[in-house]
Structure formats: structure tokens, C-alpha cells
Amino acid sequence: MLCSGGRAFPAAPSLPGEAFSFLFCALQINCVTFPHPDTMPEQQLLKPTEWSYCDYFWADKKDPQGNGTVAGFELLLQKQLKGKQMQKEMSEFIRER
């Protein structure tokens, strides 16, 4: 599949018909479709000069063991996995009662 710039995107699905022409400049990675940066400008922040609550979670944090920094995404992922594990243990505990 070719984008308007002539670049090929092998991971993009080949869809017949003009109805799907908007997908021509997309890249698919792990079943997620990303528009090509040349075809879609980066989304602007609603309040770019103000601090966001999300900034706290996405910012890199100091590693508790002092081994540099840990990515904010990794921290969120670890918390989610810990929450899933806790939910699983609680459901097993309730099932046993």
C-alpha cells in the first residue's frame, strides 16, 4: 500500500474500494492503526502552559533502589498488574469462604 508521499506501508491492511481511502496513510502495529505523521498533525494540548494531572503519572520517576529512572508508563503498568493480581487473590479468597 502506498501513501501519498510514495512510501509503502506493508503492515497496513489492503482494503478494496474508495470507502477506505482514508486508511491509505496509516501504519498498523500490534493491531493498532497509527496515522502517518505527514498526513495528520500532532494533537495539540488543550492547555499547553498548564500542568496536567497526567504529567505526574507519565513523567519518569527515580528508581527506589537508586538505579536511575523508571519510565512513567512502566510504573502505571506495574500498578495495573499488581491490581489485577490483588483482584484475583480477593476473588479466590471470597470463593473459598
KASUL-V214350 format. One record per backbone hydrogen bond with DSSP energy under -0.5 kcal/mol. NH is the residue of the N-H (numbers start at 1). CO is the residue of the C=O. If there is no record, write none. Layout:
<<NH:CO> <NH:CO>>
This chain:
<<3:7> <6:3> <9:1> <10:8> <12:9> <15:13> <20:17> <21:18> <23:20> <24:21> <26:23> <27:34> <29:27> <29:32> <32:29> <34:27> <34:32> <36:25> <39:36> <40:36> <48:45> <50:47> <55:52> <56:52> <56:53> <57:53> <58:54> <59:55> <61:70> <63:68> <66:63> <70:61> <72:58> <75:71> <76:72> <77:73> <78:74> <79:75> <80:76> <81:77> <82:78> <83:79> <84:80> <85:81> <86:82> <87:83> <88:84> <89:85> <90:86> <91:87> <92:88> <93:89> <94:90> <95:91> <96:92> <97:93>>
